[in-house]
Amino acid sequence: MQLIDIGVNFHSKQLAGHTDAILARARKAGVATILATGTSLGASNKAVALADSHRQVYATAGVHPHDASQWGASTAVAMQALWQNPKVVAIGECGLDYNRMFSPREAQRVAFEAQLAGALSTGLPLFLHCRDAFDDFHAMLREASQAGARGVVHCMTGTLDEALAYLALGFDIGVTGWVTDLARGKDLRTAVEQIPLDRLHLETDAPYLRPKTAPKGEGFNEPAFLPYVATEIALLRGDVTADEVAAACTANSARLFGLPPMAGEDSRSRYG
């Protein structure tokens, strides 16, 4: 089972200082490639630096809606430079979040619009975030998709109807350990049964959302637990094995993000 984890927050306090051990455990669990998530200019710089120093790691670069108030001319210039780095494979994490409102709605929309434009100008896919903001988020995505944008709605927690709406626009769906949560994950569990397998991606969103089916413990979530997400999807669907889910999702992620085959084991032909 070779896996790609499309979202890990290496910049988080929980994961800081544990990179080498996390990557070693990931390789042992069959996670060949990991995308380090950029959620602010600072986090994006850290993600890119990590990707530049580890062959199995790639990066996203962007500004999360929580940090949208930080978006301005200097941030835009800095992001444009990061987006040119060959190990940056997506723009984001970007989108809208009307749940906790760490940044005002208008600031979120301004930052999101700028990053949508960046995706169109660079050709990079989007690494997307939406929470309690479906109507505005979908409307902005619809315009971007009509102009040629593509990407994945990361850490999907919404309803089947929302998932189908994203799929209709051409955007894929990222699934985390949320799918193993019988209480909070009911909508996602229903959606996963019907989302086409060639539109799904696997992610941990580590250190958050540790799968409920992972070994009991107080530790943080990490890429080594990604197989539990693939297994849960297989159990819910009932028509595929965990290995088949892993193979399909790995192919989907490699295709969307332009990753070379077996990037985690040897990417020297592209970056060596």
C-alpha positions as CSV (number, residue, x, y, z in Angstrom):
1,M,0.0,0.0,0.0
2,Q,1.6,3.2,-1.2
3,L,-0.1,6.4,0.0
4,I,0.0,10.1,-0.4
5,D,-1.0,12.3,2.6
6,I,-2.1,15.6,1.0
7,G,-2.3,17.6,4.2
8,V,0.0,17.8,7.2
9,N,0.5,20.9,9.4
10,F,4.2,20.4,10.2
11,H,4.3,24.0,11.5
12,S,1.9,23.2,14.3
13,K,3.3,23.1,17.9
14,Q,2.4,19.5,18.3
15,L,4.6,18.4,15.3
16,A,7.4,20.9,15.7
17,G,10.7,19.1,16.4
18,H,9.4,15.7,15.4
19,T,9.8,15.8,11.7
20,D,12.4,13.1,11.2
21,A,10.6,10.6,13.4
22,I,7.2,11.4,11.8
23,L,8.7,10.9,8.3
24,A,10.3,7.6,9.3
25,R,7.0,6.3,10.7
26,A,5.2,7.5,7.6
27,R,7.6,5.5,5.3
28,K,7.1,2.4,7.5
29,A,3.4,2.7,7.1
30,G,3.6,3.1,3.4
31,V,3.1,6.8,3.1
32,A,5.5,7.6,0.3
33,T,4.7,11.3,-0.2
34,I,3.4,14.1,2.1
35,L,2.2,17.6,1.4
36,A,3.2,20.1,4.1
37,T,0.3,22.6,4.4
38,G,0.9,26.3,4.3
39,T,-1.7,28.3,6.2
40,S,0.0,31.7,6.4
41,L,3.0,33.4,4.9
42,G,5.1,32.1,7.9
43,A,3.7,28.6,7.7
44,S,4.1,28.5,4.0
45,N,7.8,29.5,4.2
46,K,8.3,26.7,6.7
47,A,6.4,24.2,4.5
48,V,8.5,25.1,1.5
49,A,11.8,24.9,3.5
50,L,10.8,21.4,4.7
51,A,9.9,20.3,1.2
52,D,13.2,21.6,-0.1
53,S,15.1,19.5,2.5
54,H,13.1,16.3,2.3
55,R,12.5,14.4,-1.0
56,Q,9.3,12.8,0.2
57,V,7.8,16.2,1.1
58,Y,6.1,18.7,-1.1
59,A,4.3,21.9,0.0
60,T,1.2,24.0,-0.4
61,A,1.6,27.8,0.0
62,G,-1.3,30.1,0.9
63,V,-3.3,32.0,3.5
64,H,-6.0,30.2,5.5
65,P,-9.2,32.2,6.1
66,H,-8.3,32.4,9.8
67,D,-5.3,34.5,8.8
68,A,-7.0,36.4,5.9
69,S,-6.6,39.7,7.7
70,Q,-2.8,39.4,7.1
71,W,-3.3,39.5,3.3
72,G,-1.9,42.6,1.6
73,A,0.4,43.7,-1.1
74,S,3.6,42.4,0.6
75,T,2.0,39.0,1.3
76,A,0.8,38.8,-2.3
77,V,4.3,39.4,-3.6
78,A,5.8,36.9,-1.3
79,M,3.2,34.3,-2.2
80,Q,3.9,34.8,-5.9
81,A,7.5,34.0,-5.3
82,L,6.7,30.8,-3.3
83,W,4.3,29.6,-6.0
84,Q,7.3,29.5,-8.4
85,N,9.1,27.0,-6.3
86,P,9.0,23.6,-8.1
87,K,8.2,21.8,-4.8
88,V,5.1,23.9,-4.3
89,V,2.3,21.9,-5.8
90,A,-0.8,23.8,-4.7
91,I,-2.1,27.1,-3.6
92,G,-3.7,27.2,-0.2
93,E,-4.9,26.3,2.3
94,C,-7.4,29.0,1.2
95,G,-11.1,29.5,1.3
96,L,-13.8,30.7,3.7
97,D,-14.5,30.0,7.4
98,Y,-17.5,31.6,8.9
99,N,-17.5,29.4,12.0
100,R,-14.9,31.0,14.3
101,M,-14.4,34.3,12.4
102,F,-10.8,34.9,13.2
103,S,-10.8,37.2,10.2
104,P,-13.8,39.3,8.9
105,R,-15.9,37.9,6.1
106,E,-14.8,40.6,3.7
107,A,-11.1,40.1,4.5
108,Q,-11.6,36.3,3.9
109,R,-13.2,36.9,0.5
110,V,-10.4,39.3,-0.6
111,A,-7.7,36.9,0.3
112,F,-9.6,34.0,-1.2
113,E,-10.2,35.9,-4.5
114,A,-6.5,36.8,-4.7
115,Q,-5.5,33.1,-4.3
116,L,-8.1,32.0,-6.8
117,A,-6.6,34.4,-9.3
118,G,-3.1,33.1,-8.4
119,A,-4.2,29.5,-9.2
120,L,-5.5,30.7,-12.6
121,S,-2.3,32.6,-13.4
122,T,0.1,29.9,-12.3
123,G,-1.9,26.8,-13.3
124,L,-1.5,25.3,-9.8
125,P,-4.4,23.4,-8.2
126,L,-6.1,24.8,-5.1
127,F,-6.0,23.3,-1.6
128,L,-9.3,24.5,-0.3
129,H,-11.0,25.1,3.0
130,C,-14.7,25.7,3.8
131,R,-16.5,25.7,7.1
132,D,-20.0,27.1,7.5
133,A,-19.6,29.2,4.4
134,F,-20.9,27.0,1.6
135,D,-23.0,29.5,-0.3
136,D,-20.3,32.2,-0.7
137,F,-17.5,29.5,-1.1
138,H,-19.4,27.7,-3.8
139,A,-20.3,30.9,-5.7
140,M,-16.6,31.9,-5.8
141,L,-15.5,28.5,-6.8
142,R,-18.1,28.4,-9.6
143,E,-16.6,31.5,-11.2
144,A,-13.1,30.1,-10.8
145,S,-14.0,26.7,-12.2
146,Q,-15.5,28.4,-15.3
147,A,-12.1,30.1,-15.8
148,G,-10.3,26.8,-15.5
149,A,-9.4,26.4,-11.8
150,R,-9.0,22.9,-10.3
151,G,-8.2,21.5,-6.9
152,V,-9.4,19.6,-3.9
153,V,-11.8,20.6,-1.1
154,H,-9.6,19.6,1.8
155,C,-10.9,17.9,5.0
156,M,-14.5,17.7,3.7
157,T,-17.0,17.6,6.6
158,G,-20.1,18.7,4.8
159,T,-23.1,17.0,3.4
160,L,-23.5,14.7,0.3
161,D,-25.2,17.5,-1.5
162,E,-22.3,19.8,-0.9
163,A,-19.8,17.2,-2.0
164,L,-21.8,16.6,-5.2
165,A,-21.9,20.4,-5.8
166,Y,-18.1,20.5,-5.6
167,L,-17.7,17.5,-7.8
168,A,-20.0,19.1,-10.4
169,L,-17.6,22.1,-10.6
170,G,-14.7,19.8,-11.2
171,F,-13.2,19.9,-7.7
172,D,-12.1,16.7,-5.8
173,I,-12.7,15.8,-2.2
174,G,-10.1,15.2,0.6
175,V,-11.0,12.8,3.4
176,T,-9.5,12.7,6.9
177,G,-9.9,10.7,10.0
178,W,-13.2,12.6,10.4
179,V,-14.7,9.7,8.5
180,T,-14.1,7.4,11.4
181,D,-16.0,9.6,13.8
182,L,-19.4,8.0,14.2
183,A,-20.9,11.0,16.0
184,R,-19.5,14.0,14.1
185,G,-18.7,12.3,10.8
186,K,-22.2,11.1,9.8
187,D,-22.5,13.4,6.8
188,L,-19.0,12.6,5.5
189,R,-19.6,8.9,6.0
190,T,-22.7,9.1,3.9
191,A,-21.0,11.1,1.2
192,V,-18.0,8.8,1.0
193,E,-20.2,6.0,0.0
194,Q,-21.3,7.8,-3.2
195,I,-18.3,10.0,-4.2
196,P,-16.6,8.4,-7.2
197,L,-13.4,6.8,-6.2
198,D,-11.4,8.6,-8.8
199,R,-12.3,11.9,-7.1
200,L,-11.1,11.1,-3.6
201,H,-7.9,12.0,-1.8
202,L,-6.5,10.8,1.5
203,E,-5.1,13.1,4.2
204,T,-4.5,13.2,7.9
205,D,-4.6,17.0,8.5
206,A,-2.1,16.1,11.3
207,P,-1.8,16.8,14.1
208,Y,-5.6,17.1,14.1
209,L,-8.4,14.6,13.5
210,R,-6.6,11.4,14.7
211,P,-8.7,8.5,13.4
212,K,-10.9,6.9,16.0
213,T,-9.9,3.5,14.7
214,A,-6.1,4.2,15.3
215,P,-4.4,2.6,18.3
216,K,-5.6,4.2,21.6
217,G,-3.3,6.9,22.9
218,E,-2.9,10.5,23.8
219,G,-0.5,11.4,21.0
220,F,-1.1,13.6,18.0
221,N,-2.3,12.5,14.6
222,E,0.4,11.8,12.0
223,P,0.8,10.5,8.5
224,A,1.5,7.0,9.8
225,F,-2.2,6.8,10.6
226,L,-3.4,7.4,7.1
227,P,-4.0,3.7,6.3
228,Y,-6.9,3.9,8.9
229,V,-8.6,6.4,6.7
230,A,-8.3,4.2,3.6
231,T,-9.6,1.2,5.5
232,E,-12.6,3.1,6.8
233,I,-13.5,4.3,3.3
234,A,-13.3,0.7,2.0
235,L,-15.5,-0.5,4.8
236,L,-18.1,2.1,4.1
237,R,-18.2,1.5,0.4
238,G,-18.2,-2.3,0.7
239,D,-17.2,-2.8,-3.0
240,V,-13.5,-2.2,-2.7
241,T,-10.5,-3.2,-0.5
242,A,-8.4,-0.8,1.4
243,D,-5.6,-1.5,-1.0
244,E,-7.8,-0.5,-3.9
245,V,-8.8,2.7,-2.1
246,A,-5.2,3.5,-1.5
247,A,-4.2,2.9,-5.1
248,A,-7.0,5.0,-6.5
249,C,-6.5,7.9,-4.1
250,T,-2.7,7.8,-4.6
251,A,-3.2,8.0,-8.4
252,N,-5.7,10.9,-8.0
253,S,-3.3,12.9,-5.8
254,A,-0.3,12.2,-8.1
255,R,-2.3,13.4,-11.0
256,L,-3.8,16.5,-9.4
257,F,-0.6,17.7,-7.9
258,G,1.8,16.7,-10.7
259,L,3.8,14.4,-8.4
260,P,6.3,12.0,-9.9
261,P,5.8,8.2,-9.4
262,M,7.0,7.0,-6.0
263,A,8.1,10.5,-5.2
264,G,8.8,9.6,-1.6
265,E,11.3,6.9,-2.5
266,D,13.2,8.6,-5.3
267,S,12.4,12.0,-6.9
268,R,15.9,12.6,-8.2
269,S,14.9,12.5,-11.8
270,R,12.9,15.7,-11.2
271,Y,14.6,17.5,-8.2
272,G,17.9,15.7,-7.7
